[in-house]
């Protein structure tokens, strides 16, 4: 497992460097002055050139020489430098339209060549790598050129940033599989996720910002409808996975509405989507899992989600004693995850009990912090993108192993973490609001 040790050491050194450099740029005027006086070395565009050169060197060393450990170290450091150029651009106000174009191009030149190399070795699918390459360069040279004619920014969006992190991680995973072929190969599943994210990144650049929230709510609704169909055919793990995707859309639609605005129909579409994805879909899973109380429990669950949504719109949303970003009662997406996670690991009777617990938490007056507007905001942006990428990779692993129980325990574990964190953050914000 020498390759794994090299990967861990490289990632640790690179991460420590990123943390140190980020704090230095943010807190040290001397560091910012040094950057401004050494553009040839530390300008964001210069960093892009450096990391591309490092990636080319790493590619050459790995595929043409026996110095694979050195190549892995160089590539890992080059991947981490992808976050450093953004830190410099924001911290020193050195962002530019050319930089918006150059940064994603250097990303592609960093991870696409080694992906092609591993496809040549048979670790990855040639067809999938080719599809990803076509979408990537079509977006880089055709879509961005069209956006420039329309005077629209071509900066990377969240889809593109998460995709880039996954691609970097995929290269490292391929290197690990190259030396340890007995490991489970989930590379093609991850590569398909990269293709989907790459396509979404290109498409969303052409959509007016004010429509982002409505589109994401619509996608959430579609996920709920698809989940109902999958549940009918007893594909429970797939149905739950689709709802998790819907939760990601739900997580971002509110943020997009606050950032870019929305349409008059947006709030209604959001509520309908939430009711389908986090009300009807989980209730139908309970019914299909069977048992003589299943219909009764499912109906009560649906009514509790409806009550939760109506209380939020009619009352909680207008309360002045409820700090911003604090929910009165467990949010319905979290309540849905409790039920869905339990449905994969519990017997019908235990599932009913856990569903009742979810119902009580949703209709209660226990305060929970909003995951997107409170908890995520306290997570550094690079860490957020890494976590998002890790979730996608984990889901790929679960579906490769086809372990529904592992999936269920993972969901329940994540929900327990949110319950604890959400309550603690809500108490902290409430106390701060009372002291003001």
URURWO-V54051 format. One record per pair of residues at least 24 apart in sequence whose ideal C-beta (glycine too) atoms are under 8 Angstrom apart, sorted by the first residue. I is the first residue (numbers start at 0). GAP is how many residues later the second one is. Records with the same first field share a line. If there is no record, write none. Layout:
# URURWO-V54051
I=GAP, GAP
This chain:
# URURWO-V54051
0=179
1=67, 177
2=65, 66, 69, 172, 173, 175, 176, 177
3=172, 176
5=63, 66, 67
6=65, 69, 165, 168, 169
8=64
9=62, 63, 66, 67
10=65, 69
12=64
13=62, 63, 65, 66
14=65
16=60, 63
17=62, 65, 66, 69, 364
20=63, 66
21=61, 62, 65, 358
24=62, 63, 66, 67
25=61, 65
31=59, 60
34=53, 57
35=56
41=46
42=45, 51
43=41, 42, 44, 45, 50, 51, 55, 59
44=40, 51, 53, 54, 57
46=34, 37, 38, 41
47=37, 51, 54, 55, 57, 58
48=57
49=31
50=27, 28, 30, 31, 34, 55, 59
51=26, 54, 57, 58
53=24, 27
54=54, 55, 56, 58, 59
55=53, 57
57=56
58=54, 55, 58
61=52, 55, 113
62=51, 54
67=107, 111
71=100, 103
74=35, 39, 96, 97
75=96
77=32
78=31, 32, 89, 92, 93
81=24, 25, 28, 82, 86
82=299
96=51, 56, 57
99=53, 54, 55, 56
100=39, 43, 53
102=53
103=36, 52, 56, 60
104=35
106=57, 60
107=28, 29, 32
109=58
110=53, 56, 57, 59, 60
111=24, 55
113=57, 60
114=52, 55, 56, 59, 76
117=53, 56, 57, 60, 69
120=57
122=51, 54, 55, 62, 64
123=50, 63, 64, 67
124=63, 66
127=60, 63, 64, 67
128=62
130=64
131=59, 62, 63, 66
134=60, 63, 64, 67
135=62
137=64
138=59, 62, 63, 66
142=59, 62, 63
143=61
145=60
146=58, 59
151=53, 54
153=51
155=45
156=44, 47, 48
157=94, 227
158=38, 39, 41, 42, 45
159=37, 38, 41
160=224
161=35, 223, 226, 227, 230
162=31, 34, 35, 38
164=220, 221, 223, 224
165=24, 27, 28, 31, 223, 226, 227
166=27
168=220, 224
169=24
183=213, 216, 217
184=215
185=207, 210, 211, 214
188=207, 210, 211
189=202, 203, 206
192=199, 203
208=47, 50, 51, 52
209=50, 51, 52, 53
210=51, 52
211=40, 41, 44, 45, 48, 50
212=40, 41, 43, 44, 47, 48, 49, 53, 57
213=39, 48, 49, 51, 52, 55
215=33, 34, 36, 37, 40
216=32, 33, 36, 49, 52, 53, 56
217=51, 55
218=27, 30
219=26, 27, 29, 30, 33, 50, 53, 54, 57
220=25, 48, 51, 52, 55, 56
221=24
222=26, 54
223=49, 52, 53, 54, 56, 57
224=51
226=50, 54
227=48, 52, 53, 56
230=50, 53, 54, 57
231=52, 56
233=54
235=49, 52, 53, 107, 108, 168
236=107, 161, 162, 165, 167, 170
238=42, 46
239=45, 100, 101, 103, 104, 167, 171
240=154, 158, 166
242=34, 35, 38, 39, 93, 97
243=93, 151, 167
245=27, 31
246=30, 31, 86, 89, 90
249=24, 27, 28, 83
250=82, 120, 121, 125
251=120
253=118, 119
254=117, 118
257=115
266=46
270=38, 42
273=31, 35, 58, 59
274=30, 31, 34
276=56, 59
277=27, 54, 55, 57, 58
278=26, 27, 30, 53, 57
280=55
281=53, 54, 57, 58, 61
284=54, 55, 58
285=53, 57, 65, 66, 69
288=54, 59, 62
289=58
290=57, 58, 60, 61
292=59
293=54, 58
296=55, 58, 59
299=56, 59
300=38, 54, 57, 58
303=31, 55, 58, 59
304=27, 30, 31, 57
306=55, 56
307=24, 27, 54, 55
321=45
322=106, 107, 109, 110
323=49
324=44, 45, 48, 49, 104
325=41, 42, 43, 44, 48, 100, 103, 104
326=40, 41, 42, 43, 95, 99
327=37, 39
328=32, 33, 34, 35, 36, 37, 39
329=28, 31, 32, 34, 36, 38, 89
330=31, 37, 39, 40
331=30
333=34, 37, 81, 84, 85, 88
334=24, 26, 27
336=74, 77, 78
337=74, 77
339=71
340=67, 68, 69, 70, 71, 74
341=66, 70
342=65
343=60, 61, 63, 64, 67
344=60, 63, 64, 67
365=57
366=56, 59, 60, 63
367=51, 54, 55, 58
368=52, 53, 54, 55, 56, 57, 60
370=47, 51
373=51, 55
374=43, 46, 47, 50
377=47
